Amino acid sequence: MDKSEKLALGLSGLLLVLFFGAIMYAAVAKDIDVPTCITDMDPFVTDTLFQTGPDTYELQMVARMWAFQPSTVRLPVGSTVDLYVTSQDIIHGFKVEQHNINLMAVPGAINYMRVTFNKPGEFMYACHEFCGAAHHTMAGRFIIEENDEVTEMIGGSL
């Protein structure tokens, strides 16, 4: 092995250690959650939103050609949501604007991520994986409101 090969091998090993260190720093020091695939739960076929504690909710979202169910979710400010996403037909994407949420909705699998909505507003979500002719219609929104009188979900079933 000549000198340039040793240098290239050494630099690539150093980059590998640097990237691993950055991921560990983000996970431990910054408490950043990474999306998780749930393997011990059967995929669900209906959407559900329910409260699991004070300011904590569980949302089971179903992606179907060409819509998300539910299409609109209303929650109070400060809500922490355990988000479970699955698909009933083909692979879809799920991305929420202004939040670090980017999941894949895969048939037969459930992907999970926890998110906290700390500021009021409307946050659109959309499919980012081309899924057919009406892909552009596959969108919805989280409506985060100051008043937490009633938490309701519109466009799906409770």
C-alpha positions as CSV (number, residue, x, y, z in Angstrom):
1,M,0.0,0.0,0.0
2,D,1.5,3.3,-1.0
3,K,1.5,6.6,0.9
4,S,-1.6,8.1,-0.8
5,E,-3.7,5.0,-0.1
6,K,-2.7,5.0,3.6
7,L,-3.6,8.7,3.7
8,A,-7.0,8.1,2.1
9,L,-7.7,5.2,4.4
10,G,-6.7,7.2,7.4
11,L,-8.8,10.2,6.5
12,S,-11.9,8.0,5.8
13,G,-11.5,6.3,9.2
14,L,-11.2,9.7,10.9
15,L,-14.3,11.0,9.1
16,L,-16.2,7.8,10.3
17,V,-15.2,8.5,13.9
18,L,-16.1,12.2,13.5
19,F,-19.6,11.4,12.1
20,F,-20.3,8.8,14.8
21,G,-19.2,11.3,17.5
22,A,-21.5,14.0,16.0
23,I,-24.5,11.5,16.1
24,M,-23.7,10.6,19.7
25,Y,-23.4,14.3,20.7
26,A,-26.8,15.1,19.1
27,A,-28.5,12.1,20.8
28,V,-27.0,12.6,24.2
29,A,-26.1,16.3,24.7
30,K,-28.9,17.8,22.6
31,D,-31.5,15.1,23.5
32,I,-32.5,14.8,19.8
33,D,-34.8,11.8,19.2
34,V,-34.4,9.8,16.0
35,P,-37.3,8.2,14.3
36,T,-38.0,4.6,15.4
37,C,-39.6,1.6,13.7
38,I,-42.0,-0.2,16.0
39,T,-41.8,-3.9,15.6
40,D,-43.9,-5.3,18.4
41,M,-47.2,-3.7,17.4
42,D,-49.6,-4.7,14.7
43,P,-50.2,-2.0,12.1
44,F,-53.5,-0.2,12.7
45,V,-56.2,0.6,10.1
46,T,-58.0,3.5,11.6
47,D,-56.7,6.8,12.8
48,T,-56.9,7.6,16.5
49,L,-56.0,10.6,18.7
50,F,-56.3,10.3,22.5
51,Q,-54.9,12.0,25.5
52,T,-52.5,9.9,27.6
53,G,-51.7,12.5,30.3
54,P,-51.7,16.2,31.0
55,D,-50.5,17.8,27.8
56,T,-49.5,14.4,26.3
57,Y,-51.3,12.7,23.4
58,E,-51.0,9.7,21.2
59,L,-51.8,10.1,17.5
60,Q,-52.1,7.0,15.2
61,M,-52.0,8.4,11.6
62,V,-52.8,6.3,8.6
63,A,-51.5,7.2,5.1
64,R,-53.7,6.1,2.2
65,M,-53.8,7.0,-1.5
66,W,-54.1,10.0,-1.5
67,A,-54.8,11.3,1.9
68,F,-53.7,11.3,5.5
69,Q,-56.2,10.3,8.2
70,P,-56.7,12.5,10.1
71,S,-56.3,15.4,7.8
72,T,-56.5,18.0,10.5
73,V,-55.4,17.7,14.2
74,R,-56.2,20.4,16.8
75,L,-54.1,20.5,20.0
76,P,-53.3,23.0,22.7
77,V,-49.9,24.8,22.9
78,G,-47.3,22.8,24.8
79,S,-48.7,19.4,23.7
80,T,-46.3,16.5,23.4
81,V,-47.5,14.0,20.8
82,D,-46.4,10.4,20.4
83,L,-46.8,10.1,16.6
84,Y,-47.3,6.7,15.1
85,V,-47.5,6.5,11.2
86,T,-48.3,3.6,9.0
87,S,-49.6,3.1,5.4
88,Q,-52.4,0.9,4.1
89,D,-51.3,0.7,0.5
90,I,-47.9,1.9,-0.7
91,I,-44.9,3.8,0.7
92,H,-45.7,7.4,1.6
93,G,-43.6,10.1,3.3
94,F,-44.7,12.3,6.2
95,K,-43.0,15.7,6.8
96,V,-44.2,18.5,9.1
97,E,-43.1,22.1,8.3
98,Q,-41.1,24.0,10.9
99,H,-40.5,20.8,12.9
100,N,-37.9,18.1,12.7
101,I,-40.4,15.4,11.7
102,N,-39.7,13.3,8.6
103,L,-41.1,9.8,8.7
104,M,-41.8,7.1,6.1
105,A,-45.2,5.5,6.1
106,V,-44.5,1.9,5.0
107,P,-47.2,-0.8,4.6
108,G,-47.0,-3.4,7.4
109,A,-44.7,-1.2,9.6
110,I,-45.2,1.5,12.1
111,N,-42.8,4.5,12.5
112,Y,-42.7,6.5,15.7
113,M,-41.5,9.9,16.7
114,R,-42.2,12.2,19.7
115,V,-42.8,15.9,19.0
116,T,-43.7,18.9,21.2
117,F,-45.6,21.8,19.8
118,N,-44.4,24.8,21.8
119,K,-45.8,27.6,19.7
120,P,-49.3,28.3,18.3
121,G,-50.0,28.2,14.6
122,E,-50.8,26.0,11.7
123,F,-48.2,23.5,10.7
124,M,-48.8,21.8,7.4
125,Y,-47.8,18.2,6.8
126,A,-47.4,16.5,3.4
127,C,-46.3,13.4,1.7
128,H,-42.8,13.8,0.3
129,E,-42.6,10.4,-1.4
130,F,-44.2,10.3,-4.9
131,C,-47.2,8.0,-4.5
132,G,-49.1,8.4,-7.8
133,A,-51.4,10.7,-9.8
134,A,-52.9,12.6,-6.9
135,H,-49.8,12.8,-4.7
136,H,-50.1,16.6,-4.7
137,T,-53.3,16.4,-2.7
138,M,-51.8,14.4,0.1
139,A,-51.5,17.0,2.9
140,G,-53.0,18.0,6.2
141,R,-52.3,20.3,9.1
142,F,-51.7,20.5,12.8
143,I,-53.6,23.5,14.4
144,I,-51.9,24.4,17.7
145,E,-54.2,26.8,19.7
146,E,-53.6,28.9,22.8
147,N,-56.9,27.8,24.4
148,D,-57.0,24.1,25.4
149,E,-60.8,24.0,26.1
150,V,-61.5,21.0,23.8
151,T,-59.0,18.9,21.9
152,E,-60.6,17.6,18.8
153,M,-59.6,15.9,15.7
154,I,-61.3,17.0,12.4
155,G,-61.3,14.7,9.4
156,G,-60.9,11.4,11.2
157,S,-62.5,9.4,13.9
158,L,-61.7,9.6,17.6
